[in-house]
C-alpha cells in the first residue's frame, strides 16, 4: 500500500480522535476504507487516539513511520543493450534510429517508448530556469502572426487561408489584432501602421519573430533587417529586437495573445467575410479582451493601458509611413522589369534575377537584397519606359549614347581626316553604316587618337575609307609609314583603245554597228 503524505495522515488521526467513523473519513478525504483502517490501527497502537494525549506532530509521525518504502524497480527491457545504446548516444545518434538499430541488428523486441525512457534515465535533463522580464510602460511591444484557418475573401467569394497579426504592449497587455490573407511586406508594414494608430502612439521597442518581411538574415550577433522595415522603424522612431531562432518564449506575451485570439475570438464563430471578421475583432478587443482580468497582471488591460501606458508611448509622426507595397520582379532580357504595366530598367548584369521593388506614392526604388540599385519617379501611364543608359552593356549602349551627330562630333575631336571618313560613312545610302562608325571610334580608344587620324588619312588616300581598312592599317602598323607621294603627283589618264574598232575587226565591226 502506498503511503499517504504526512498532512493526510495527521488529518485522519485528528478525525479519528473526534470520533468520525472510518467510512465517513474515507468519504470526506477520498481515500480507500482499507487505507483509513490501516492508519486507524497505527494510531491506536501508538496511543494517538487517547483524548488526554497530544495530537502528534508531523515530525513525530515521520519518526514512527520510518522512511517510505521505495517503489519497486522494474528492469528496463533495454538494459541488456546498455553498452550499445551508450555508444550510439556518444555518436549523437537519434533515439528513433537507436530503436531501429536495436531491432534490426540485435534482435530487440521492445517498443520505442521503452528506449526513450531508458535514454532519459541515462541522460537526465536539468530543468532550465527562466527569467520573467517585466518592462515599464511604453517601453516594449511584441508582434507576431498566427494562422486562424480559412475565411471568405469578399473580392473572389472563395475561402482563403487567413492569418492573425497581433501586437501586444508588454506592460499593459493591451493588444491590437487584425486578420489578413498573407504575410507580405506591405501587409506587415500596413498592420504596424494601423496598430500604432489604434494605440495612439508608438512604443520604444518592438520585439519581432524572424519573419522574412522583417528579417532577411536571422543571425544572433548581426541580424539583417529588410530595408522597408528599417525605414518604417526610423519613420516612427522605434528600435527593433529580433528573437533568437526557435525561441518563442522570448516573446511569450504576444504568443499568448495570438492563442487568446485564436481560442476566444475565432474558435466556434463564423463570419460572412474577412471585413466583417475584422470589424467584430476590433469590437471584441475593446469590449471583451480589453476588460478581462489578465492572468498575470490581474488587471484589465484596457484600464492599465488608459491609466498608465497610453501617456508613456511616443507620439505619432505628422504623416504616416507612405510605402504603398513591395513587389518582386524579374529582370527580362531587355534589362527591364514590368510593374503595373510600366517598365523600369535595371543593370544588364542582373538579367534573370528577381529584384525587390519598393513602390511609394511618388517614387519607385529597386533593390538587390539590401543594396539600392536605382530610384525612379513613378511612371504616370502604362507602357511608359524609364531608362538609364549606364544599365545597357557597353558594346550596345553606343547606339543610344552616340547618335549620328554625336559620332561626327567625336570624330572631329580625333582629327579632320577621321571626321571626313566618318561623315562619308554616315552619308552612304542605302546601307546604314552607323555600326562601322562606332567601330572606327572604338579603334581610337585602343590605339589612340593620333594613330587613328593617320590611319584614316591613309585609307582615304588609297581610296578605301572603311572601318575594315582602317583596322587593318592599325593592326599592321602602316599608319607609321609615309604615304607614297608618287601616286599623289601623277595624273592618271583616261584609258582609251589605241586603235578603233574598225581597224581591229574590219567589216565585222561595220556590220555590228549597222545592227
C-alpha positions in Angstrom: 0.0 0.0 0.0 1.3 3.4 -0.9 2.0 5.7 2.0 -0.1 8.9 2.2 1.6 12.2 2.8 2.0 13.4 6.4 -0.7 16.1 6.2 -3.3 13.5 5.1 -2.2 11.1 7.9 -2.4 13.9 10.5 -5.9 14.7 9.2 -7.0 11.1 9.6 -5.7 10.9 13.2 -7.4 14.2 14.0 -10.8 13.0 12.6 -10.5 9.6 14.5 -9.8 11.5 17.8 -13.0 13.5 17.1 -14.9 10.2 16.8 -15.6 10.2 13.0 -16.1 6.8 11.5 -13.7 5.1 9.0 -16.5 5.2 6.4 -17.1 9.0 6.9 -13.3 9.7 6.8 -12.9 7.7 3.6 -15.8 9.6 2.0 -14.7 13.1 3.1 -11.0 12.7 2.2 -11.4 10.4 -0.8 -9.3 7.6 0.5 -10.0 3.8 0.5 -11.5 2.5 3.7 -8.7 -0.1 4.0 -6.2 2.8 3.9 -8.1 4.6 6.7 -8.3 1.4 8.7 -4.6 0.8 8.4 -3.8 4.3 9.9 -6.6 3.7 12.5 -4.7 0.6 13.8 -1.4 2.5 13.7 -2.8 5.4 15.7 -4.4 3.1 18.3 -1.1 1.2 18.7 0.9 4.4 19.3 -1.7 5.9 21.6 -2.6 8.8 19.4 -6.4 8.3 19.9 -6.3 9.0 23.7 -8.1 12.3 24.2 -5.8 13.4 27.0 -2.8 12.9 24.8 -1.3 15.5 22.4 -2.0 15.4 18.7 1.1 14.0 17.1 3.2 16.5 15.1 4.3 15.6 11.5 8.0 15.1 12.7 6.9 12.6 15.3 4.8 10.7 12.8 7.7 10.6 10.4 9.9 9.1 13.0 7.3 6.5 14.0 6.5 5.6 10.4 10.1 5.4 9.3 11.3 6.0 5.7 8.7 5.5 3.0 9.1 2.2 1.1 10.7 2.7 -2.2 8.7 1.9 -5.3 9.6 -1.5 -6.9 12.3 -1.1 -9.6 11.3 -2.6 -12.9 14.3 -3.5 -15.0 14.1 -2.0 -18.5 14.0 -4.3 -21.5 16.8 -2.1 -22.9 19.2 -2.9 -20.0 20.9 -5.8 -21.7 21.8 -3.4 -24.6 23.1 -0.6 -22.3 26.6 -0.6 -23.8 25.2 -0.5 -27.4 22.9 2.4 -26.5 25.7 4.4 -24.8 28.0 4.0 -27.8 25.2 5.2 -30.1 24.5 8.2 -27.9 28.2 9.2 -27.9 27.9 9.3 -31.7 24.8 11.6 -31.4 22.5 9.1 -32.9 18.8 10.0 -32.5 16.6 7.8 -30.3 14.4 6.7 -33.2 17.5 5.4 -35.0 18.7 3.7 -31.9 15.5 1.8 -31.6 15.6 0.7 -35.2 19.2 -0.4 -35.0 18.5 -2.4 -31.8 15.6 -4.2 -33.6 17.5 -4.8 -36.8 21.0 -5.6 -35.6 20.5 -7.0 -32.1 17.1 -8.6 -32.1 15.4 -6.2 -29.7 11.7 -6.7 -29.4 10.7 -3.8 -27.2 8.9 -0.6 -28.0 10.3 2.8 -28.9 8.8 4.2 -25.7 11.0 1.9 -23.7 14.1 3.1 -25.5 13.0 6.8 -24.8 12.5 6.1 -21.1 15.9 4.3 -20.9 17.7 7.1 -22.6 16.1 9.7 -20.4 17.4 7.8 -17.3 20.9 7.6 -18.8 20.9 11.3 -19.6 18.6 13.2 -17.3 18.0 16.8 -18.2 18.3 19.6 -15.7 15.2 21.9 -15.9 16.1 25.3 -17.3 15.4 28.3 -15.1 13.6 31.1 -16.9 13.7 34.8 -16.1 10.4 36.7 -16.3 11.0 40.1 -17.9 8.8 43.0 -16.9 9.0 46.2 -18.8 8.0 49.8 -17.8 5.0 51.5 -19.5 5.6 52.4 -23.2 8.9 50.6 -23.5 8.0 47.5 -25.5 5.6 45.8 -27.8 5.7 42.2 -29.1 4.5 41.3 -32.6 3.6 38.0 -34.3 1.5 36.3 -36.9 -0.7 33.2 -36.3 -2.9 31.0 -38.5 -6.6 31.2 -37.9 -8.0 28.9 -40.6 -10.0 29.8 -43.7 -12.1 32.9 -44.1 -14.1 34.1 -47.2 -12.5 36.7 -49.4 -15.1 39.3 -50.5 -13.3 40.0 -53.7 -13.3 36.4 -55.0 -16.1 34.9 -52.9 -13.7 32.0 -52.1 -12.4 30.7 -48.8 -8.7 31.5 -48.2 -6.2 30.8 -45.5 -6.1 33.7 -43.1 -3.6 34.9 -40.5 -3.9 37.0 -37.4 -1.5 39.8 -36.8 -1.2 40.7 -33.1 0.8 43.5 -31.4 0.8 43.3 -27.6 2.0 46.1 -25.4 4.2 44.3 -22.8 3.3 46.5 -19.8 -0.5 46.7 -20.0 -1.1 43.6 -22.2 -3.5 45.7 -24.3 -3.4 44.4 -27.9 -4.2 45.2 -31.5 -5.2 42.4 -33.8 -6.1 42.2 -37.5 -7.0 39.4 -39.9 -5.1 39.2 -43.2 -4.7 36.8 -46.1 -0.9 36.9 -46.4 2.4 37.8 -44.6 3.9 40.0 -47.3 5.9 43.1 -46.7 3.1 45.6 -47.5 0.7 43.7 -45.2 3.3 43.6 -42.4 4.0 47.3 -42.6 0.3 48.2 -43.0 -0.6 46.3 -39.9 2.1 48.1 -37.9 0.8 51.5 -39.1 -2.7 50.6 -38.1 -1.6 49.2 -34.7 0.2 52.5 -33.9 -2.9 54.5 -34.8 -5.1 52.1 -32.7 -2.9 52.7 -29.7 -2.5 56.4 -30.4 1.3 56.2 -30.0 4.4 54.2 -30.6 6.4 52.0 -28.1 10.1 52.5 -27.8 11.0 48.9 -28.9 9.4 46.2 -31.0 10.2 42.5 -30.4 9.6 40.5 -33.6 9.9 37.0 -34.8 12.3 36.2 -37.7 9.6 36.8 -40.3 11.0 37.2 -43.8 9.1 40.5 -44.2 11.2 42.0 -41.4 14.4 39.9 -41.1 16.5 39.0 -44.1 19.2 37.2 -42.2 18.4 35.7 -38.7 21.9 35.9 -37.3 22.3 36.0 -33.5 25.2 38.5 -33.5 24.3 40.6 -36.6 20.8 40.1 -37.9 19.9 41.9 -41.2 16.6 43.8 -41.3 14.7 44.3 -44.6 15.0 47.8 -45.9 11.3 48.7 -45.8 11.0 47.6 -42.2 14.1 49.5 -41.3 12.6 52.6 -42.9 9.4 52.0 -41.0 11.3 51.9 -37.7 13.2 55.1 -38.5 10.0 56.9 -39.5 8.2 56.0 -36.3 11.3 56.1 -34.1 11.3 52.6 -32.5 14.0 50.0 -32.1 13.7 46.5 -33.4 14.7 43.4 -31.4 14.6 40.2 -33.5 14.2 37.0 -31.4 16.7 34.2 -31.5 15.7 31.4 -33.8 13.2 28.8 -32.3 12.8 30.7 -29.0 9.1 31.7 -28.8 9.4 32.2 -25.1 11.3 35.4 -25.8 8.1 36.9 -27.0 5.7 35.0 -24.7 3.3 37.9 -24.2 2.3 38.0 -27.9 2.5 34.2 -28.2 -0.2 34.0 -25.5 -2.0 36.9 -27.2 -2.2 35.1 -30.5 -3.5 31.9 -28.8 -6.1 34.1 -26.9 -7.4 35.5 -30.2 -7.5 32.0 -31.8 -9.3 30.3 -28.9 -11.5 33.1 -27.6 -12.5 35.1 -30.7 -12.0 32.8 -33.7 -13.0 29.4 -32.3 -16.6 28.5 -32.8 -17.5 31.6 -34.8 -18.4 32.0 -38.5 -18.1 35.2 -40.5 -19.5 36.4 -43.8 -16.1 37.5 -44.9 -12.8 38.9 -43.6 -14.1 42.5 -43.5 -16.9 41.5 -41.1 -14.5 39.5 -39.0 -12.1 42.4 -38.6 -14.9 44.7 -37.7 -16.1 42.4 -35.0 -12.5 41.7 -33.9 -11.9 45.4 -33.1 -15.1 45.5 -31.0 -14.0 42.3 -29.2 -10.6 43.9 -28.5 -12.2 46.8 -26.7 -15.3 45.3 -25.1 -14.1 41.8 -24.1 -10.3 41.3 -24.4 -9.6 44.8 -23.0 -11.9 44.4 -20.0 -10.9 40.9 -18.9 -8.9 40.1 -15.7 -5.5 39.3 -17.1 -4.0 36.1 -15.7 -0.6 37.7 -14.9 -1.3 41.4 -14.1 -4.8 40.7 -12.6 -5.9 43.9 -14.0 -8.0 44.8 -17.1 -5.5 45.5 -20.0 -7.5 48.5 -21.2 -7.7 50.1 -17.8 -3.9 49.5 -17.2 -3.3 51.0 -20.7 -5.5 54.0 -20.3 -4.3 54.9 -16.8 -0.6 54.4 -17.2 0.8 53.3 -20.6 -1.0 55.5 -23.1 0.7 58.6 -21.9 4.1 56.8 -22.0 4.0 56.0 -25.7 5.9 58.1 -28.2 3.9 60.5 -30.3 2.8 59.5 -33.8 4.7 61.4 -36.6 2.9 64.1 -38.5 2.4 61.9 -41.6 2.0 58.1 -41.8 4.6 55.9 -43.5 3.9 56.2 -47.2 5.3 52.9 -48.6 2.5 51.5 -50.8 3.7 48.0 -51.4 6.7 45.8 -52.2 6.9 43.5 -55.2 9.4 41.0 -56.6 10.1 41.5 -60.3 12.3 39.5 -62.7 14.7 41.4 -64.9 13.9 40.4 -68.5 16.3 40.0 -71.4 15.8 43.7 -72.5 17.1 44.7 -68.9 13.6 46.0 -67.9 11.2 44.9 -65.1 7.5 45.2 -65.6 5.5 46.9 -62.8 1.8 47.8 -63.2 2.1 47.9 -67.0 5.1 50.2 -67.0 8.8 49.4 -67.4 11.8 50.3 -65.3 15.4 49.5 -66.3 17.8 47.5 -64.2 21.6 46.7 -64.7 22.1 44.3 -67.5 24.3 42.0 -65.3 21.1 41.2 -63.3 19.1 39.8 -66.3 17.1 36.8 -65.0 17.3 37.8 -61.3 14.4 38.6 -59.0 14.7 42.1 -57.5 12.7 43.8 -54.7 10.8 46.8 -56.0 9.5 49.2 -53.3 6.6 51.3 -54.6 6.0 54.6 -52.9 3.3 57.2 -53.8 5.7 59.2 -56.0 8.9 57.1 -56.5 9.9 53.5 -57.2 13.1 52.0 -55.8 14.7 48.8 -57.0 16.8 46.8 -54.5 19.1 43.8 -54.9 18.8 42.5 -51.3 19.7 45.5 -49.2 21.6 47.3 -52.0 19.7 50.2 -53.6 20.2 49.9 -57.4 18.2 52.9 -58.7 15.4 55.3 -57.8 12.9 56.3 -60.5 10.0 58.7 -60.4 6.9 56.6 -60.6 5.5 56.1 -64.1 2.4 58.1 -64.9 1.0 55.8 -67.6 1.0 52.2 -68.8 3.6 51.4 -71.4 6.0 54.1 -70.2 9.7 53.1 -70.1 12.1 54.7 -67.7 15.7 54.1 -68.7 19.3 54.6 -67.6 22.0 54.5 -70.3 24.6 53.0 -67.9 22.4 49.9 -67.4 23.0 48.8 -71.0 26.0 46.6 -71.9 28.9 48.9 -73.0 29.0 47.5 -76.5 25.3 48.0 -77.1 24.9 51.3 -75.3 26.9 53.0 -78.0 23.8 53.1 -80.3 22.0 55.1 -77.7 24.8 57.3 -76.3 26.3 58.0 -79.7 23.8 59.1 -82.3 24.9 60.3 -85.7 25.5 63.9 -84.7 27.5 62.8 -81.7 29.6 60.4 -83.8 30.5 63.2 -86.2 31.5 65.5 -83.3 33.6 62.8 -81.6 35.4 62.2 -85.0 36.2 65.9 -85.3 38.0 65.7 -81.9 40.3 63.0 -83.4 41.1 65.0 -86.5 39.9 66.3 -89.8 40.7 63.1 -91.7 38.8 61.0 -89.2 35.9 63.4 -89.5 36.0 63.2 -93.3 35.9 59.4 -93.1 33.1 59.2 -90.6 31.0 61.7 -92.5 31.5 59.7 -95.6 30.3 56.5 -93.9 27.3 58.3 -92.4 26.3 59.7 -95.8 26.3 56.5 -97.7 23.0 55.1 -98.9 21.1 52.9 -98.7 23.1 50.8 -96.3 23.3 52.3 -92.7 27.0 52.2 -91.6 26.5 53.5 -88.1 27.9 50.3 -86.7 31.1 50.8 -88.8 31.3 54.4 -87.4 31.2 53.1 -83.9 33.9 50.6 -84.7 36.1 53.3 -86.1 35.7 55.4 -82.9 36.4 52.4 -80.7 39.7 52.0 -82.5 40.7 55.4 -81.1 40.1 54.0 -77.6 42.5 51.2 -78.3 45.3 52.8 -80.5 45.0 56.5 -79.6 43.7 59.5 -81.5 46.9 60.3 -83.3 47.3 56.8 -84.8 43.6 56.7 -85.8 43.9 60.1 -87.6 46.9 58.8 -89.6 45.2 55.6 -90.4 42.0 57.4 -91.6 44.2 59.7 -93.8 45.9 56.6 -95.4 42.6 54.8 -96.0 41.2 57.9 -97.7 44.3 58.5 -99.8 44.3 54.9 -101.2 40.6 55.1 -101.9 39.2 52.7 -99.3 37.7 54.8 -96.5 36.1 51.9 -94.5 36.3 50.5 -91.0 37.9 47.3 -92.1 40.7 49.1 -94.0 41.4 51.4 -91.1 41.5 48.5 -88.7 44.0 46.5 -90.9 46.2 49.6 -91.3 46.4 50.0 -87.5 47.0 46.2 -86.9 49.8 46.2 -89.4 51.3 49.5 -88.2 51.1 51.0 -91.6 49.9 54.3 -90.1 53.5 54.9 -89.1 54.8 54.8 -92.7 54.8 57.7 -95.1 52.2 57.9 -97.8 53.6 57.2 -101.4 53.9 60.8 -102.9 54.4 59.4 -106.5 50.8 58.4 -106.7 49.8 61.8 -105.4 51.7 63.8 -108.0 51.0 61.6 -111.1 47.9 62.4 -113.1 46.3 59.2 -114.3 45.0 59.4 -117.9 41.7 58.1 -119.0 42.4 54.8 -120.7 41.4 54.5 -124.5 41.9 51.9 -127.2 44.9 52.8 -129.3 43.1 51.6 -132.5 39.5 52.0 -133.4 37.1 49.1 -133.6 37.0 49.2 -137.4 40.8 48.7 -137.5 40.6 45.8 -135.2 37.6 44.0 -136.6 37.2 45.3 -140.1 33.9 44.6 -141.9 32.6 42.7 -138.9 32.6 45.9 -136.8 30.8 47.8 -139.5 28.1 45.2 -139.7 27.7 45.2 -135.9 27.5 48.9 -136.0 24.7 48.8 -138.5 22.7 46.4 -136.4 
